[in-house]
């Protein structure tokens, strides 16, 4: 890097360039993945989501209810 008067201000190494490119690529990738994920979530209806998770939620709820009884017996 050179200033207006032609004096050397600093050196940009290939490592610096690679770091910046990786950071920007990661940001873009995360943004694209999140957009796709959000589209998929909003595409499904609430009823479908509940139907898919109802069994597991019921099992977890019941097991949590009986957890305090474990210490009594």
PQR file with spaces between the fields and no chain letter, atoms N, CA, C, O and H, PARSE charges and radii, in Angstrom:
ATOM       1  N    UNK     1       0.845   -1.173    0.000 -0.4000 1.5000
ATOM       2  CA   UNK     1       0.000    0.000    0.000 -0.0000 2.0000
ATOM       3  C    UNK     1       0.892    1.238    0.000  0.5500 1.7000
ATOM       4  O    UNK     1       1.937    1.266    0.650 -0.5500 1.4000
ATOM       5  N    UNK     2       0.468    2.245   -0.728 -0.4000 1.5000
ATOM       6  CA   UNK     2       1.241    3.482   -0.861 -0.0000 2.0000
ATOM       7  C    UNK     2       0.297    4.645   -0.611  0.5500 1.7000
ATOM       8  O    UNK     2      -0.859    4.616   -1.032 -0.5500 1.4000
ATOM       9  H    UNK     2      -0.381    2.222   -1.256  0.4000 1.0000
ATOM      10  N    UNK     3       0.796    5.679    0.083 -0.4000 1.5000
ATOM      11  CA   UNK     3      -0.034    6.862    0.307 -0.0000 2.0000
ATOM      12  C    UNK     3       0.040    7.793   -0.904  0.5500 1.7000
ATOM      13  O    UNK     3       0.639    7.451   -1.924 -0.5500 1.4000
ATOM      14  H    UNK     3       1.735    5.702    0.426  0.4000 1.0000
ATOM      15  N    UNK     4      -0.576    8.975   -0.781 -0.4000 1.5000
ATOM      16  CA   UNK     4      -0.640    9.923   -1.902 -0.0000 2.0000
ATOM      17  C    UNK     4       0.739   10.401   -2.353  0.5500 1.7000
ATOM      18  O    UNK     4       0.926   10.731   -3.524 -0.5500 1.4000
ATOM      19  H    UNK     4      -1.062    9.253    0.047  0.4000 1.0000
ATOM      20  N    UNK     5       1.701   10.441   -1.439 -0.4000 1.5000
ATOM      21  CA   UNK     5       3.035   10.949   -1.752 -0.0000 2.0000
ATOM      22  C    UNK     5       3.964    9.855   -2.261  0.5500 1.7000
ATOM      23  O    UNK     5       5.111   10.129   -2.612 -0.5500 1.4000
ATOM      24  H    UNK     5       1.550   10.173   -0.488  0.4000 1.0000
ATOM      25  N    UNK     6       3.475    8.610   -2.305 -0.4000 1.5000
ATOM      26  CA   UNK     6       4.293    7.524   -2.814 -0.0000 2.0000
ATOM      27  C    UNK     6       5.090    6.792   -1.751  0.5500 1.7000
ATOM      28  O    UNK     6       5.900    5.925   -2.079 -0.5500 1.4000
ATOM      29  H    UNK     6       2.543    8.387   -2.020  0.4000 1.0000
ATOM      30  N    UNK     7       4.880    7.118   -0.497 -0.4000 1.5000
ATOM      31  CA   UNK     7       5.582    6.427    0.577 -0.0000 2.0000
ATOM      32  C    UNK     7       4.869    5.109    0.899  0.5500 1.7000
ATOM      33  O    UNK     7       3.641    5.024    0.876 -0.5500 1.4000
ATOM      34  H    UNK     7       4.223    7.823   -0.230  0.4000 1.0000
ATOM      35  N    UNK     8       5.668    4.095    1.196 -0.4000 1.5000
ATOM      36  CA   UNK     8       5.094    2.796    1.543 -0.0000 2.0000
ATOM      37  C    UNK     8       4.399    2.905    2.889  0.5500 1.7000
ATOM      38  O    UNK     8       4.990    3.328    3.883 -0.5500 1.4000
ATOM      39  H    UNK     8       6.666    4.164    1.215  0.4000 1.0000
ATOM      40  N    UNK     9       3.147    2.518    2.898 -0.4000 1.5000
ATOM      41  CA   UNK     9       2.341    2.594    4.104 -0.0000 2.0000
ATOM      42  C    UNK     9       2.237    1.226    4.781  0.5500 1.7000
ATOM      43  O    UNK     9       2.147    1.144    6.006 -0.5500 1.4000
ATOM      44  H    UNK     9       2.668    2.174    2.090  0.4000 1.0000
ATOM      45  N    UNK    10       2.248    0.171    4.001 -0.4000 1.5000
ATOM      46  CA   UNK    10       2.133   -1.175    4.550 -0.0000 2.0000
ATOM      47  C    UNK    10       2.171   -2.193    3.438  0.5500 1.7000
ATOM      48  O    UNK    10       2.151   -1.847    2.257 -0.5500 1.4000
ATOM      49  H    UNK    10       2.321    0.237    3.006  0.4000 1.0000
ATOM      50  N    UNK    11       2.225   -3.445    3.825 -0.4000 1.5000
ATOM      51  CA   UNK    11       2.275   -4.523    2.855 -0.0000 2.0000
ATOM      52  C    UNK    11       1.072   -5.420    3.072  0.5500 1.7000
ATOM      53  O    UNK    11       0.759   -5.793    4.202 -0.5500 1.4000
ATOM      54  H    UNK    11       2.241   -3.725    4.784  0.4000 1.0000
ATOM      55  N    UNK    12       0.402   -5.763    1.985 -0.4000 1.5000
ATOM      56  CA   UNK    12      -0.723   -6.683    2.046 -0.0000 2.0000
ATOM      57  C    UNK    12      -0.200   -8.036    1.580  0.5500 1.7000
ATOM      58  O    UNK    12       0.206   -8.205    0.430 -0.5500 1.4000
ATOM      59  H    UNK    12       0.656   -5.460    1.067  0.4000 1.0000
ATOM      60  N    UNK    13      -0.220   -8.995    2.501 -0.4000 1.5000
ATOM      61  CA   UNK    13       0.263  -10.328    2.163 -0.0000 2.0000
ATOM      62  C    UNK    13      -0.882  -11.182    1.649  0.5500 1.7000
ATOM      63  O    UNK    13      -2.053  -10.834    1.801 -0.5500 1.4000
ATOM      64  H    UNK    13      -0.549   -8.858    3.435  0.4000 1.0000
ATOM      65  N    UNK    14      -0.531  -12.294    1.046 -0.4000 1.5000
ATOM      66  CA   UNK    14      -1.552  -13.208    0.537 -0.0000 2.0000
ATOM      67  C    UNK    14      -2.388  -13.780    1.679  0.5500 1.7000
ATOM      68  O    UNK    14      -3.569  -14.070    1.493 -0.5500 1.4000
ATOM      69  H    UNK    14       0.421  -12.577    0.923  0.4000 1.0000
ATOM      70  N    UNK    15      -1.787  -13.943    2.855 -0.4000 1.5000
ATOM      71  CA   UNK    15      -2.531  -14.423    4.021 -0.0000 2.0000
ATOM      72  C    UNK    15      -3.654  -13.463    4.395  0.5500 1.7000
ATOM      73  O    UNK    15      -4.759  -13.884    4.738 -0.5500 1.4000
ATOM      74  H    UNK    15      -0.827  -13.707    3.005  0.4000 1.0000
ATOM      75  N    UNK    16      -3.354  -12.156    4.323 -0.4000 1.5000
ATOM      76  CA   UNK    16      -4.375  -11.157    4.624 -0.0000 2.0000
ATOM      77  C    UNK    16      -5.528  -11.251    3.632  0.5500 1.7000
ATOM      78  O    UNK    16      -6.695  -11.180    4.016 -0.5500 1.4000
ATOM      79  H    UNK    16      -2.456  -11.814    4.045  0.4000 1.0000
ATOM      80  N    UNK    17      -5.196  -11.407    2.372 -0.4000 1.5000
ATOM      81  CA   UNK    17      -6.227  -11.495    1.332 -0.0000 2.0000
ATOM      82  C    UNK    17      -7.068  -12.753    1.528  0.5500 1.7000
ATOM      83  O    UNK    17      -8.293  -12.702    1.426 -0.5500 1.4000
ATOM      84  H    UNK    17      -4.247  -11.464    2.060  0.4000 1.0000
ATOM      85  N    UNK    18      -6.424  -13.872    1.806 -0.4000 1.5000
ATOM      86  CA   UNK    18      -7.137  -15.133    2.007 -0.0000 2.0000
ATOM      87  C    UNK    18      -8.064  -15.030    3.213  0.5500 1.7000
ATOM      88  O    UNK    18      -9.197  -15.508    3.157 -0.5500 1.4000
ATOM      89  H    UNK    18      -5.428  -13.913    1.888  0.4000 1.0000
ATOM      90  N    UNK    19      -7.609  -14.425    4.292 -0.4000 1.5000
ATOM      91  CA   UNK    19      -8.447  -14.266    5.486 -0.0000 2.0000
ATOM      92  C    UNK    19      -9.709  -13.468    5.180  0.5500 1.7000
ATOM      93  O    UNK    19     -10.806  -13.850    5.588 -0.5500 1.4000
ATOM      94  H    UNK    19      -6.689  -14.037    4.338  0.4000 1.0000
ATOM      95  N    UNK    20      -9.553  -12.373    4.472 -0.4000 1.5000
ATOM      96  CA   UNK    20     -10.699  -11.520    4.141 -0.0000 2.0000
ATOM      97  C    UNK    20     -11.664  -12.260    3.216  0.5500 1.7000
ATOM      98  O    UNK    20     -12.878  -12.205    3.411 -0.5500 1.4000
ATOM      99  H    UNK    20      -8.662  -12.063    4.140  0.4000 1.0000
ATOM     100  N    UNK    21     -11.135  -12.943    2.224 -0.4000 1.5000
ATOM     101  CA   UNK    21     -11.990  -13.684    1.292 -0.0000 2.0000
ATOM     102  C    UNK    21     -12.737  -14.795    2.022  0.5500 1.7000
ATOM     103  O    UNK    21     -13.924  -15.007    1.772 -0.5500 1.4000
ATOM     104  H    UNK    21     -10.148  -12.988    2.065  0.4000 1.0000
ATOM     105  N    UNK    22     -12.063  -15.504    2.919 -0.4000 1.5000
ATOM     106  CA   UNK    22     -12.727  -16.563    3.684 -0.0000 2.0000
ATOM     107  C    UNK    22     -13.841  -16.000    4.562  0.5500 1.7000
ATOM     108  O    UNK    22     -14.931  -16.567    4.628 -0.5500 1.4000
ATOM     109  H    UNK    22     -11.099  -15.332    3.122  0.4000 1.0000
ATOM     110  N    UNK    23     -13.567  -14.892    5.231 -0.4000 1.5000
ATOM     111  CA   UNK    23     -14.590  -14.274    6.084 -0.0000 2.0000
ATOM     112  C    UNK    23     -15.821  -13.890    5.273  0.5500 1.7000
ATOM     113  O    UNK    23     -16.950  -14.173    5.674 -0.5500 1.4000
ATOM     114  H    UNK    23     -12.682  -14.431    5.177  0.4000 1.0000
ATOM     115  N    UNK    24     -15.599  -13.249    4.138 -0.4000 1.5000
ATOM     116  CA   UNK    24     -16.722  -12.811    3.311 -0.0000 2.0000
ATOM     117  C    UNK    24     -17.486  -14.003    2.738  0.5500 1.7000
ATOM     118  O    UNK    24     -18.716  -13.988    2.689 -0.5500 1.4000
ATOM     119  H    UNK    24     -14.682  -13.019    3.813  0.4000 1.0000
ATOM     120  N    UNK    25     -16.764  -15.030    2.307 -0.4000 1.5000
ATOM     121  CA   UNK    25     -17.426  -16.224    1.768 -0.0000 2.0000
ATOM     122  C    UNK    25     -18.256  -16.904    2.844  0.5500 1.7000
ATOM     123  O    UNK    25     -19.354  -17.387    2.567 -0.5500 1.4000
ATOM     124  H    UNK    25     -15.765  -15.042    2.347  0.4000 1.0000
ATOM     125  N    UNK    26     -17.744  -16.948    4.066 -0.4000 1.5000
ATOM     126  CA   UNK    26     -18.481  -17.551    5.170 -0.0000 2.0000
ATOM     127  C    UNK    26     -19.754  -16.771    5.456  0.5500 1.7000
ATOM     128  O    UNK    26     -20.806  -17.365    5.691 -0.5500 1.4000
ATOM     129  H    UNK    26     -16.852  -16.556    4.291  0.4000 1.0000
ATOM     130  N    UNK    27     -19.670  -15.450    5.441 -0.4000 1.5000
ATOM     131  CA   UNK    27     -20.864  -14.622    5.670 -0.0000 2.0000
ATOM     132  C    UNK    27     -21.910  -14.888    4.603  0.5500 1.7000
ATOM     133  O    UNK    27     -23.091  -15.047    4.911 -0.5500 1.4000
ATOM     134  H    UNK    27     -18.815  -14.967    5.251  0.4000 1.0000
ATOM     135  N    UNK    28     -21.479  -14.935    3.348 -0.4000 1.5000
ATOM     136  CA   UNK    28     -22.410  -15.169    2.243 -0.0000 2.0000
ATOM     137  C    UNK    28     -23.034  -16.552    2.377  0.5500 1.7000
ATOM     138  O    UNK    28     -24.241  -16.709    2.192 -0.5500 1.4000
ATOM     139  H    UNK    28     -20.520  -14.806    3.098  0.4000 1.0000
ATOM     140  N    UNK    29     -22.220  -17.556    2.697 -0.4000 1.5000
ATOM     141  CA   UNK    29     -22.713  -18.921    2.833 -0.0000 2.0000
ATOM     142  C    UNK    29     -23.749  -19.004    3.962  0.5500 1.7000
ATOM     143  O    UNK    29     -24.811  -19.602    3.786 -0.5500 1.4000
ATOM     144  H    UNK    29     -21.240  -17.429    2.846  0.4000 1.0000
ATOM     145  N    UNK    30     -23.445  -18.411    5.110 -0.4000 1.5000
ATOM     146  CA   UNK    30     -24.378  -18.446    6.237 -0.0000 2.0000
ATOM     147  C    UNK    30     -25.689  -17.763    5.877  0.5500 1.7000
ATOM     148  O    UNK    30     -26.763  -18.242    6.241 -0.5500 1.4000
ATOM     149  H    UNK    30     -22.583  -17.925    5.254  0.4000 1.0000
ATOM     150  N    UNK    31     -25.605  -16.650    5.167 -0.4000 1.5000
ATOM     151  CA   UNK    31     -26.809  -15.930    4.763 -0.0000 2.0000
ATOM     152  C    UNK    31     -27.661  -16.792    3.851  0.5500 1.7000
ATOM     153  O    UNK    31     -28.874  -16.881    4.039 -0.5500 1.4000
ATOM     154  H    UNK    31     -24.732  -16.260    4.872  0.4000 1.0000
ATOM     155  N    UNK    32     -27.041  -17.430    2.865 -0.4000 1.5000
ATOM     156  CA   UNK    32     -27.783  -18.288    1.923 -0.0000 2.0000
ATOM     157  C    UNK    32     -28.413  -19.479    2.631  0.5500 1.7000
ATOM     158  O    UNK    32     -29.557  -19.836    2.346 -0.5500 1.4000
ATOM     159  H    UNK    32     -26.056  -17.358    2.712  0.4000 1.0000
ATOM     160  N    UNK    33     -27.684  -20.092    3.542 -0.4000 1.5000
ATOM     161  CA   UNK    33     -28.211  -21.249    4.267 -0.0000 2.0000
ATOM     162  C    UNK    33     -29.395  -20.834    5.124  0.5500 1.7000
ATOM     163  O    UNK    33     -30.411  -21.530    5.161 -0.5500 1.4000
ATOM     164  H    UNK    33     -26.756  -19.802    3.773  0.4000 1.0000
ATOM     165  N    UNK    34     -29.273  -19.709    5.811 -0.4000 1.5000
ATOM     166  CA   UNK    34     -30.370  -19.242    6.665 -0.0000 2.0000
ATOM     167  C    UNK    34     -31.602  -18.899    5.832  0.5500 1.7000
ATOM     168  O    UNK    34     -32.726  -19.185    6.245 -0.5500 1.4000
ATOM     169  H    UNK    34     -28.448  -19.145    5.782  0.4000 1.0000
ATOM     170  N    UNK    35     -31.401  -18.288    4.659 -0.4000 1.5000
ATOM     171  CA   UNK    35     -32.540  -17.968    3.798 -0.0000 2.0000
ATOM     172  C    UNK    35     -33.255  -19.239    3.368  0.5500 1.7000
ATOM     173  O    UNK    35     -34.484  -19.305    3.405 -0.5500 1.4000
ATOM     174  H    UNK    35     -30.488  -18.056    4.323  0.4000 1.0000
ATOM     175  N    UNK    36     -32.492  -20.252    2.960 -0.4000 1.5000
ATOM     176  CA   UNK    36     -33.092  -21.514    2.529 -0.0000 2.0000
ATOM     177  C    UNK    36     -33.824  -22.189    3.686  0.5500 1.7000
ATOM     178  O    UNK    36     -34.918  -22.724    3.504 -0.5500 1.4000
ATOM     179  H    UNK    36     -31.494  -20.199    2.930  0.4000 1.0000
ATOM     180  N    UNK    37     -33.225  -22.165    4.866 -0.4000 1.5000
ATOM     181  CA   UNK    37     -33.843  -22.776    6.033 -0.0000 2.0000
ATOM     182  C    UNK    37     -35.142  -22.076    6.402  0.5500 1.7000
ATOM     183  O    UNK    37     -36.143  -22.730    6.695 -0.5500 1.4000
ATOM     184  H    UNK    37     -32.336  -21.731    5.014  0.4000 1.0000
ATOM     185  N    UNK    38     -35.128  -20.765    6.389 -0.4000 1.5000
ATOM     186  CA   UNK    38     -36.330  -20.008    6.740 -0.0000 2.0000
ATOM     187  C    UNK    38     -37.436  -20.244    5.707  0.5500 1.7000
ATOM     188  O    UNK    38     -38.607  -20.355    6.071 -0.5500 1.4000
ATOM     189  H    UNK    38     -34.315  -20.233    6.151  0.4000 1.0000
ATOM     190  N    UNK    39     -37.074  -20.322    4.432 -0.4000 1.5000
ATOM     191  CA   UNK    39     -38.061  -20.608    3.397 -0.0000 2.0000
ATOM     192  C    UNK    39     -38.706  -21.972    3.645  0.5500 1.7000
ATOM     193  O    UNK    39     -39.919  -22.131    3.510 -0.5500 1.4000
ATOM     194  H    UNK    39     -36.123  -20.231    4.137  0.4000 1.0000
ATOM     195  N    UNK    40     -37.885  -22.944    4.006 -0.4000 1.5000
ATOM     196  CA   UNK    40     -38.393  -24.295    4.254 -0.0000 2.0000
ATOM     197  C    UNK    40     -39.306  -24.318    5.474  0.5500 1.7000
ATOM     198  O    UNK    40     -40.344  -24.980    5.461 -0.5500 1.4000
ATOM     199  H    UNK    40     -36.899  -22.815    4.116  0.4000 1.0000
ATOM     200  N    UNK    41     -38.928  -23.600    6.525 -0.4000 1.5000
ATOM     201  CA   UNK    41     -39.745  -23.570    7.742 -0.0000 2.0000
ATOM     202  C    UNK    41     -41.091  -22.921    7.467  0.5500 1.7000
ATOM     203  O    UNK    41     -42.129  -23.442    7.875 -0.5500 1.4000
ATOM     204  H    UNK    41     -38.086  -23.061    6.536  0.4000 1.0000
ATOM     205  N    UNK    42     -41.080  -21.786    6.775 -0.4000 1.5000
ATOM     206  CA   UNK    42     -42.333  -21.082    6.532 -0.0000 2.0000
ATOM     207  C    UNK    42     -43.192  -21.769    5.485  0.5500 1.7000
ATOM     208  O    UNK    42     -44.400  -21.540    5.415 -0.5500 1.4000
ATOM     209  H    UNK    42     -40.236  -21.363    6.444  0.4000 1.0000
ATOM     210  N    UNK    43     -42.562  -22.617    4.667 -0.4000 1.5000
ATOM     211  CA   UNK    43     -43.319  -23.355    3.658 -0.0000 2.0000
ATOM     212  C    UNK    43     -44.207  -24.405    4.320  0.5500 1.7000
ATOM     213  O    UNK    43     -45.338  -24.629    3.890 -0.5500 1.4000
ATOM     214  H    UNK    43     -41.581  -22.803    4.724  0.4000 1.0000
ATOM     215  N    UNK    44     -43.692  -25.042    5.361 -0.4000 1.5000
ATOM     216  CA   UNK    44     -44.480  -26.047    6.092 -0.0000 2.0000
ATOM     217  C    UNK    44     -45.552  -25.355    6.906  0.5500 1.7000
ATOM     218  O    UNK    44     -45.359  -24.251    7.414 -0.5500 1.4000
ATOM     219  H    UNK    44     -42.772  -24.859    5.710  0.4000 1.0000
ATOM     220  N    UNK    45     -46.651  -26.006    7.017 -0.4000 1.5000
ATOM     221  CA   UNK    45     -47.730  -25.449    7.822 -0.0000 2.0000
ATOM     222  C    UNK    45     -47.512  -25.798    9.284  0.5500 1.7000
ATOM     223  O    UNK    45     -46.821  -26.763    9.609 -0.5500 1.4000
ATOM     224  H    UNK    45     -46.808  -26.904    6.605  0.4000 1.0000
ATOM     225  N    UNK    46     -48.099  -25.014   10.149 -0.4000 1.5000
ATOM     226  CA   UNK    46     -47.982  -25.228   11.585 -0.0000 2.0000
ATOM     227  C    UNK    46     -48.523  -26.603   11.964  0.5500 1.7000
ATOM     228  O    UNK    46     -47.925  -27.305   12.780 -0.5500 1.4000
ATOM     229  H    UNK    46     -48.661  -24.229    9.885  0.4000 1.0000
ATOM     230  N    UNK    47     -49.627  -26.981   11.387 -0.4000 1.5000
ATOM     231  CA   UNK    47     -50.249  -28.263   11.698 -0.0000 2.0000
ATOM     232  C    UNK    47     -49.312  -29.429   11.363  0.5500 1.7000
ATOM     233  O    UNK    47     -49.217  -30.392   12.124 -0.5500 1.4000
ATOM     234  H    UNK    47     -50.112  -26.411   10.724  0.4000 1.0000
ATOM     235  N    UNK    48     -48.631  -29.337   10.234 -0.4000 1.5000
ATOM     236  CA   UNK    48     -47.694  -30.386    9.839 -0.0000 2.0000
ATOM     237  C    UNK    48     -46.528  -30.462   10.816  0.5500 1.7000
ATOM     238  O    UNK    48     -46.085  -31.552   11.176 -0.5500 1.4000
ATOM     239  H    UNK    48     -48.709  -28.555    9.615  0.4000 1.0000
ATOM     240  N    UNK    49     -46.036  -29.317   11.239 -0.4000 1.5000
ATOM     241  CA   UNK    49     -44.925  -29.284   12.178 -0.0000 2.0000
ATOM     242  C    UNK    49     -45.332  -29.905   13.512  0.5500 1.7000
ATOM     243  O    UNK    49     -44.564  -30.664   14.105 -0.5500 1.4000
ATOM     244  H    UNK    49     -46.396  -28.432   10.946  0.4000 1.0000
ATOM     245  N    UNK    50     -46.525  -29.588   13.981 -0.4000 1.5000
ATOM     246  CA   UNK    50     -47.010  -30.139   15.255 -0.0000 2.0000
ATOM     247  C    UNK    50     -47.184  -31.644   15.129  0.5500 1.7000
ATOM     248  O    UNK    50     -46.824  -32.389   16.040 -0.5500 1.4000
ATOM     249  H    UNK    50     -47.149  -28.972   13.499  0.4000 1.0000
ATOM     250  N    UNK    51     -47.733  -32.096   14.008 -0.4000 1.5000
ATOM     251  CA   UNK    51     -47.950  -33.529   13.804 -0.0000 2.0000
ATOM     252  C    UNK    51     -46.627  -34.292   13.818  0.5500 1.7000
ATOM     253  O    UNK    51     -46.554  -35.400   14.349 -0.5500 1.4000
ATOM     254  H    UNK    51     -48.026  -31.490   13.268  0.4000 1.0000
ATOM     255  N    UNK    52     -45.599  -33.712   13.245 -0.4000 1.5000
ATOM     256  CA   UNK    52     -44.293  -34.371   13.207 -0.0000 2.0000
ATOM     257  C    UNK    52     -43.657  -34.450   14.588  0.5500 1.7000
ATOM     258  O    UNK    52     -42.920  -35.392   14.881 -0.5500 1.4000
ATOM     259  H    UNK    52     -45.658  -32.811   12.814  0.4000 1.0000
ATOM     260  N    UNK    53     -43.936  -33.473   15.430 -0.4000 1.5000
ATOM     261  CA   UNK    53     -43.254  -33.394   16.721 -0.0000 2.0000
ATOM     262  C    UNK    53     -44.115  -33.830   17.905  0.5500 1.7000
ATOM     263  O    UNK    53     -43.608  -33.940   19.021 -0.5500 1.4000
ATOM     264  H    UNK    53     -44.534  -32.708   15.192  0.4000 1.0000
ATOM     265  N    UNK    54     -45.378  -34.074   17.689 -0.4000 1.5000
ATOM     266  CA   UNK    54     -46.298  -34.349   18.795 -0.0000 2.0000
ATOM     267  C    UNK    54     -45.893  -35.577   19.597  0.5500 1.7000
ATOM     268  O    UNK    54     -45.950  -35.550   20.827 -0.5500 1.4000
ATOM     269  H    UNK    54     -45.789  -33.985   16.782  0.4000 1.0000
ATOM     270  N    UNK    55     -45.490  -36.634   18.940 -0.4000 1.5000
ATOM     271  CA   UNK    55     -45.108  -37.856   19.651 -0.0000 2.0000
ATOM     272  C    UNK    55     -43.950  -37.630   20.600  0.5500 1.7000
ATOM     273  O    UNK    55     -44.009  -38.000   21.773 -0.5500 1.4000
ATOM     274  H    UNK    55     -45.444  -36.655   17.941  0.4000 1.0000
ATOM     275  N    UNK    56     -42.900  -37.022   20.085 -0.4000 1.5000
ATOM     276  CA   UNK    56     -41.720  -36.768   20.924 -0.0000 2.0000
ATOM     277  C    UNK    56     -42.032  -35.791   22.047  0.5500 1.7000
ATOM     278  O    UNK    56     -41.567  -35.965   23.174 -0.5500 1.4000
ATOM     279  H    UNK    56     -42.851  -36.721   19.133  0.4000 1.0000
ATOM     280  N    UNK    57     -42.812  -34.773   21.744 -0.4000 1.5000
ATOM     281  CA   UNK    57     -43.165  -33.809   22.787 -0.0000 2.0000
ATOM     282  C    UNK    57     -43.973  -34.473   23.893  0.5500 1.7000
ATOM     283  O    UNK    57     -43.784  -34.163   25.069 -0.5500 1.4000
ATOM     284  H    UNK    57     -43.190  -34.632   20.829  0.4000 1.0000
ATOM     285  N    UNK    58     -44.871  -35.384   23.528 -0.4000 1.5000
ATOM     286  CA   UNK    58     -45.660  -36.097   24.526 -0.0000 2.0000
ATOM     287  C    UNK    58     -44.775  -36.973   25.395  0.5500 1.7000
ATOM     288  O    UNK    58     -44.910  -36.979   26.619 -0.5500 1.4000
ATOM     289  H    UNK    58     -45.025  -35.635   22.572  0.4000 1.0000
ATOM     290  N    UNK    59     -43.867  -37.715   24.766 -0.4000 1.5000
ATOM     291  CA   UNK    59     -42.949  -38.575   25.521 -0.0000 2.0000
ATOM     292  C    UNK    59     -42.101  -37.752   26.486  0.5500 1.7000
ATOM     293  O    UNK    59     -41.946  -38.118   27.651 -0.5500 1.4000
ATOM     294  H    UNK    59     -43.757  -37.710   23.772  0.4000 1.0000
ATOM     295  N    UNK    60     -41.563  -36.659   26.007 -0.4000 1.5000
ATOM     296  CA   UNK    60     -40.727  -35.806   26.867 -0.0000 2.0000
ATOM     297  C    UNK    60     -41.537  -35.197   28.007  0.5500 1.7000
ATOM     298  O    UNK    60     -41.055  -35.111   29.137 -0.5500 1.4000
ATOM     299  H    UNK    60     -41.689  -36.362   25.061  0.4000 1.0000
ATOM     300  N    UNK    61     -42.764  -34.776   27.715 -0.4000 1.5000
ATOM     301  CA   UNK    61     -43.618  -34.185   28.744 -0.0000 2.0000
ATOM     302  C    UNK    61     -43.932  -35.199   29.844  0.5500 1.7000
ATOM     303  O    UNK    61     -43.833  -34.893   31.032 -0.5500 1.4000
ATOM     304  H    UNK    61     -43.155  -34.846   26.797  0.4000 1.0000
ATOM     305  N    UNK    62     -44.312  -36.415   29.429 -0.4000 1.5000
ATOM     306  CA   UNK    62     -44.644  -37.442   30.425 -0.0000 2.0000
ATOM     307  C    UNK    62     -43.418  -37.848   31.234  0.5500 1.7000
ATOM     308  O    UNK    62     -43.516  -38.028   32.448 -0.5500 1.4000
ATOM     309  H    UNK    62     -44.393  -36.664   28.463  0.4000 1.0000
ATOM     310  N    UNK    63     -42.278  -37.994   30.591 -0.4000 1.5000
ATOM     311  CA   UNK    63     -41.072  -38.380   31.331 -0.0000 2.0000
ATOM     312  C    UNK    63     -40.664  -37.290   32.311  0.5500 1.7000
ATOM     313  O    UNK    63     -40.133  -37.583   33.383 -0.5500 1.4000
ATOM     314  H    UNK    63     -42.198  -37.847   29.605  0.4000 1.0000
ATOM     315  N    UNK    64     -40.907  -36.043   31.953 -0.4000 1.5000
ATOM     316  CA   UNK    64     -40.598  -34.949   32.877 -0.0000 2.0000
ATOM     317  C    UNK    64     -41.550  -34.959   34.065  0.5500 1.7000
ATOM     318  O    UNK    64     -41.159  -34.622   35.182 -0.5500 1.4000
ATOM     319  H    UNK    64     -41.338  -35.804   31.083  0.4000 1.0000
ATOM     320  N    UNK    65     -42.789  -35.343   33.825 -0.4000 1.5000
ATOM     321  CA   UNK    65     -43.755  -35.404   34.929 -0.0000 2.0000
ATOM     322  C    UNK    65     -43.365  -36.462   35.951  0.5500 1.7000
ATOM     323  O    UNK    65     -43.546  -36.257   37.151 -0.5500 1.4000
ATOM     324  H    UNK    65     -43.107  -35.616   32.918  0.4000 1.0000
ATOM     325  N    UNK    66     -42.832  -37.592   35.492 -0.4000 1.5000
ATOM     326  CA   UNK    66     -42.490  -38.686   36.387 -0.0000 2.0000
ATOM     327  C    UNK    66     -41.075  -38.579   36.960  0.5500 1.7000
ATOM     328  O    UNK    66     -40.698  -39.392   37.804 -0.5500 1.4000
ATOM     329  H    UNK    66     -42.685  -37.758   34.517  0.4000 1.0000
ATOM     330  N    UNK    67     -40.310  -37.626   36.535 -0.4000 1.5000
ATOM     331  CA   UNK    67     -38.939  -37.471   37.047 -0.0000 2.0000
ATOM     332  C    UNK    67     -38.899  -37.224   38.550  0.5500 1.7000
ATOM     333  O    UNK    67     -38.084  -37.855   39.223 -0.5500 1.4000
ATOM     334  H    UNK    67     -40.617  -36.965   35.849  0.4000 1.0000
ATOM     335  N    UNK    68     -39.734  -36.336   39.130 -0.4000 1.5000
ATOM     336  CA   UNK    68     -39.678  -36.131   40.584 -0.0000 2.0000
ATOM     337  C    UNK    68     -40.039  -37.389   41.379  0.5500 1.7000
ATOM     338  O    UNK    68     -39.579  -37.557   42.509 -0.5500 1.4000
ATOM     339  H    UNK    68     -40.396  -35.823   38.583  0.4000 1.0000
ATOM     340  N    UNK    69     -40.857  -38.272   40.801 -0.4000 1.5000
ATOM     341  CA   UNK    69     -41.260  -39.495   41.511 -0.0000 2.0000
ATOM     342  C    UNK    69     -40.105  -40.470   41.647  0.5500 1.7000
ATOM     343  O    UNK    69     -40.119  -41.335   42.524 -0.5500 1.4000
ATOM     344  H    UNK    69     -41.230  -38.136   39.883  0.4000 1.0000
ATOM     345  N    UNK    70     -39.128  -40.340   40.806 -0.4000 1.5000
ATOM     346  CA   UNK    70     -37.967  -41.257   40.838 -0.0000 2.0000
ATOM     347  C    UNK    70     -37.235  -41.159   42.181  0.5500 1.7000
ATOM     348  O    UNK    70     -36.762  -42.170   42.701 -0.5500 1.4000
ATOM     349  H    UNK    70     -39.116  -39.638   40.094  0.4000 1.0000
ATOM     350  N    UNK    71     -37.140  -39.965   42.740 -0.4000 1.5000
ATOM     351  CA   UNK    71     -36.442  -39.778   44.005 -0.0000 2.0000
ATOM     352  C    UNK    71     -37.224  -40.285   45.213  0.5500 1.7000
ATOM     353  O    UNK    71     -36.637  -40.560   46.259 -0.5500 1.4000
ATOM     354  H    UNK    71     -37.524  -39.144   42.318  0.4000 1.0000
ATOM     355  N    UNK    72     -38.524  -40.409   45.079 -0.4000 1.5000
ATOM     356  CA   UNK    72     -39.363  -40.835   46.188 -0.0000 2.0000
ATOM     357  C    UNK    72     -39.257  -42.338   46.412  0.5500 1.7000
ATOM     358  O    UNK    72     -39.216  -42.792   47.556 -0.5500 1.4000
ATOM     359  H    UNK    72     -39.002  -40.186   44.230  0.4000 1.0000
ATOM     360  N    UNK    73     -39.213  -43.112   45.334 -0.4000 1.5000
ATOM     361  CA   UNK    73     -39.213  -44.565   45.447 -0.0000 2.0000
ATOM     362  C    UNK    73     -37.847  -45.100   45.560  0.5500 1.7000
ATOM     363  O    UNK    73     -37.665  -46.313   45.663 -0.5500 1.4000
ATOM     364  H    UNK    73     -39.247  -42.743   44.405  0.4000 1.0000
